[in-house]
Amino acid sequence: MSLQGVLLDIDGTLLLSNDAHAHAWVDAYREFGYDVPFDKIQPLIGMGGDKLMKELTPDLNADDGVGKQISQRRQEIFLNDYLHDLKPAPGARELVQKFNDIGLKITIATSAKNEELEGLLKQAHIDDLVDRTTTSDDANESKPDPDIVDAALAKSKLGPESVLMLGDTPFDIESAGKAGVGVVTVRCGGHDADLNEALAVYDNPADVLAHFDQSPFGQRLAAGVSSWHEPKMNRCATAEN
């Protein structure tokens, strides 16, 4: 089977939002008397909020008590104070349009909550280009567990051998890998040092688009094969923003 679909992360991949998510966590924790610095939170952005909380504050649970209150407040702060100032990653809309133009099925696979999804898609300027979405609400376990990727595959009605995922964090790589899906990553989410297990690493979506024919996406389309064990590439050139 040739490449038939793509799974797309949003935060840090198509939308420059990772730092904003981290700041929202800092703000929410502070309101409840916890001093958790930005530089401890930022590297964990991309995993599910429940797992992030366990890493940072093992005494709290995102599903009940104070932990649940902090998690809910984090979402309110992000939506009210940060979301509307976020910018798309360079080339985000153009790359998604490319996927559409060549007939690939596009499915969003994000750790975000349903309540955040509409705003994220609008800020990334791709809300009119996608109609299949999966969020943490569609999964029992959040990234880096494979549940969200499995749910995205189910919605796309495609097998793991016929898709590739675009992400920006090691949690995307781990989650997709457990589901049997290969991952192309971008550095614009701030996780450059942790992306060595990706099939290829690019600066941002514009960089992927500029080198599309040589990318795993282009190679899979040209070869018409399902194997995702292509040699890893790590682009060093920086695309123009």
C-alpha angles and dihedrals in degrees: 000000000000126000107293105162149016131218113213130203113203112197111077091356105065097002127046093229109119096098091047091054090050092050090049089055091049091051094047094047091049092054088059095046100263119129104207112162124228094239091061093048102043097067089054096053107116097048119092116282091240091057092042090056092050090052094049102034111017091183091065130075120203090214100060147015122003091342091061091048091052091048092050092046090050089057092048092050093048094049096043103035109025115019099076094055096054122115130210117255110257109280095006098132093039093053094048089048088052090054089051094047093055092049102251118153108244121208126174114227109185139155089221122112122254090249090060099043101083092051093046092052092048094049090049088052092233103101091111094049102058133055103167115074138167126188137176087277089068093056137067091213127032128223133329084041111081098239097103092048090047089051091050091051090051092051092048091047088223131124122241091251092063100051141060127203129224113210144143109218139062086244090064090051093049095044094048093042091057087053092049096252125133118229135217112196140201128211097218091093091066099248099108096134093054101051102085094117094059121107089237137355123216133176096243141324091287089059091051090050093047090055098030098132091054094043123096087257093056094040092052091048093048096045096042092214133128101221111114097188095102118152110277117252127198114194114210100183116097117230117228113259 
